[in-house]
Amino acid sequence: MMMRWTFAVLAWTASTVAIVPIAFMLAIVLAGPHSSILPSMLQPVVAVLCWAFVLVGPVLVARAVWR
């Protein structure tokens, strides 16, 4: 049980370290203050999706390792 917990925490940490810079760069490029790639009404949607990716992605990875 302790090994599962340890591996799940390590997987969560590693995936968070990998996902956060990717989501940050996506949010800055697509929805940043000086970005003109997307219309202004879609920029909040991109920000919410990036936050969801940051919050849910590592949890899904840790859950997969736990199983």
N, C-alpha and C positions, 0 to 999 in steps of 0.2 A: 504494500500500500504506500509506503514511504517513497519507493522508487517511482511509482506512477506519479505521485505528487511532484517529486523533484523534476522528472522529465517534462511534465505538463507546464511547470513554472518556467523551466528553461526554454521550452518551445514558445511559450507566450512571450517571454522576454526577447528572444531572437526574432520572432516574427514582428514584434512591435518595433524593434530597431530597424528592421528591413522595410516595414510598411510606412512608417511615419514620414521618412524623407520623400518617398514616392508620392504619397497623398499630398504632402506640402507642395511639391513641385507642380503636381496636377492642378491644385487649387490656385496657386500663384499664376500659372500660365493661362488657365482657362477662366478663372474668375477673379483675377487680381485687380487692383485699383486702376491700373493702366492698360488692362487687357482689352482688346477689341475683337477677340476671336468669337466670343459668344454675345448674343444680345443681353442687355442689362437685366432683363427679367429672368434669364436662366442662370445668372451668376449665383443667386442664393441657393438654387437647387444643386449646383455643383458643390458649393460649400457644405451643404447638408450631406450629400452623398460621400464626400471625402471624409467627413467626420464619422459617418456610419461605417465606412471602410476601415478607418483607424480603430474604432471601438469594437466592431464585430469581427473583423479579420483575425486578429490574434486569438480571440476567444474560440473561434472555429478551429484554428490550428491546434490550440491546447486541448480542445475537446477530442480532436482526432488522435492526438498522441495519448490521451488518457485511455481511449478505447484500445 
